[in-house]
Amino acid sequence: MALLARVSGSTRQISNNRFYKFYANCVCSKLYRKAPTSFASGIQSSVSARYASSGKSPSTEKQDKYVFYEEIMSRRRDQARRSVLIQVQSENSSYELYDYCSQFGKVQEMHHYKIGDNLSFILIEFNLLSDVEAINSASTHIQVDQNLPVTSPFLWFRVVPNRVRKDFVDKDIPLKVINANVASAPDDMNMLLFKAESVSDQMTLLHNATKLNETGTRLRFLSARQIELCLSGMFSEVTVLPFGSSVNGCGKLGSDLDLVLQMHPHLKENVQSRLVYYTKASSNPDRAQTQKVMEIIANIIDHFLPGISSVKKILHARVPIIKFNQTLTNLECDLSMSNTTSIYMSELLYLYGELDWRVRPLIFTVRSWARYMKLTNNYPGHWITNFSLTLLVLFYLQQKQILPSLQKLIELADKNDVRIADGDVNCTFLRDISKLPQASSRNEDDLETLLTDFFIYYSNFDFTTKSISLNAGMPLPKPAESTVYIHNPFEPGLNVAKNINTQEMERLKIEARNAAWLFCSAADNNANDWGLLSLFNQKIELNVKPIRLNHTNRMVELTALFSKSKTVDGVEKHSKYTQSANANSNTVNHSVDKQRISSKKKKSNQKQEFRR
């Protein structure tokens, strides 16, 4: 009945607005789409240029040579070691800064970004680590009696008074990007989606326009490097690694930074050495000790490290964390300790994303849909998280025979793939995807089909009795009482969706059903809210004024409504109504003439506007 009600309601709406929608949607929107805005056309051009330069198309992108996750992490950490962040007056300072820094070593790359309207920064990568050491030696502290003289990779470039400015017009500097790390404004993003040719193209454009960019990735590793440098004086083997969406390929512009601190990840005793360090014994080598150490670290970074503010200690959670803001890189950070399982989880999600080019655009679209429908939130609660949503997408793609089960990856692993995390958690799986056997038949569904089927699949999924298992690659009987049960891939006994209550689960299914209905009953893409715009409840303002229909031919004249005259004592006299009607008729006719002239001018102006 509800379905019939929705259909009849839609039918009434279409019939009531048939003529205007025919004109506005079928004519005006097409003409408007031929004149793209500068921002949207710029993004579209950059996306097209990116694929053109690599010989790929967004819809038929082929995989490059697979790069191992650990190799990427090693390369990014090496970049951070050879980088410094310098605050400048504006991007125009890049020439003078390049000239000044070149005396200390070869500048490899420069990335400019802004925070707000006033703060400009340039991230500089040098060729050698010794170049950064030379920069640190040449840098200075000011007002030492008022400031703590901490050495870090964060600097600022001060103006020298009465300095003769050089001419840098012809200077070729490696400034890779200006004003990077800025998310698209909603209206600009909507216009970009509006101009796409299909829903599949919309999904690809959404992914490319909102995913974490090169500058954003470098800033995340540099933020980790700052904490690592702070603690390396006491703990020579300390490492601080980003994990989660920042490194698994699902990162979005403006997303939080998750960090894990490891005191001695690879430290082993050298039995051949006769010299041994004096150390203090760990009083409680368990959770209590971890909480105590993290409290000390929180106080250190809060009091000594530049840019770090709003430090909060959340030490009694299942995984104790320190929350803080790094204002110089514009990041909200969560720091945990000895959480190595999360590192290998990031590697698994990275591997799944590399197996098929459709994985990440689908994840981005589903996450965006959940955010617009308010199924997810930025703070914890009884709703589904982005991590759980990602696992739902991956599990669905396993049902589509696009991704293998984790059990298949474990079976194909060899001795080089063995990884054991804290708590003896087995995180072993195949790391080299080139060893995966080729499937006999490959799923070739486009992104639009996959998205529609995703909504249909989970709108009908039996969360009451079934659980989601990426290990098995198929639904399993629910092992425990919980509204939604999603097995942790590495610790199947843990439910990553334990927080979701019945109300949120029903909302998820209802919204998935609504989305499936929307795509199955979608009209053509001439409307101003087609495709993903309709899914996200977004509309494009076409800036086209509706055409007023001025009926100039009257069916009945005003004077015909009244008697022309009546005879009184043989004398023809007009009634007061007739006199008034005649006066009104003259006024109306004069108004109609003016309206005709105005209408002709409007039509002429609209035609000229459409031609432009």
Buried (B, 14 or more C-beta within 10 A) or exposed (E): EEEEEEEEEEEEEEEEEEEEBEEBBEBBBEBBBEEBBEBBBEBBEEBEEEBEEEEBEBBEBEEEEBEBBEEBBEEBBEBBBBBBBBBBBEBEBBBBBBBBBEEBBEBBBBBBBBBEEEEBBBBBBBEEEEBBEBBBEEBEEEEEEEEEEBEBBBBEBEEEEEEEEEEBEEEEBBBBBBEBBBBBEEBBBBBBBBBBEBBBBBBBBBBBBBBBBEBBBBBBBBBBBBBBBBBBEEBEEBBBBBBBBBBBBBBBBBBBBBBBBBBEBEEEEEEEEEEEEEEEEEEEEEEEEBBBBBBEBBEBBBEEBBBBEEBEBBBEEEBBBBBBBBBBBBBBBBBBBBBBBBBBBBBBBBBBBBBBBBBBBBBBBBBBBBBBBEBBEEEEEEBBBBBBBBBBBBBBBBBBEBBBBBBBBBEBBEEEBEBEBEEEBEBBBBBBBEEEEEEEEEBEBBBBBBBBBBBBBBBEBEBEEBBBBBBBBEBBEBEEEBBBBBBBBBBBEEBBBEBBBEEBBEBBBEBBBBBBBBBEEBEEBBBBBBBBBBBBEBBBEBEBEEBEEEEEEEEEEBEEEBEEEEEEEEEEEBEEEBEEBBEEBEEBEEEBEEBEEEBEEBEEEBEEEBEE
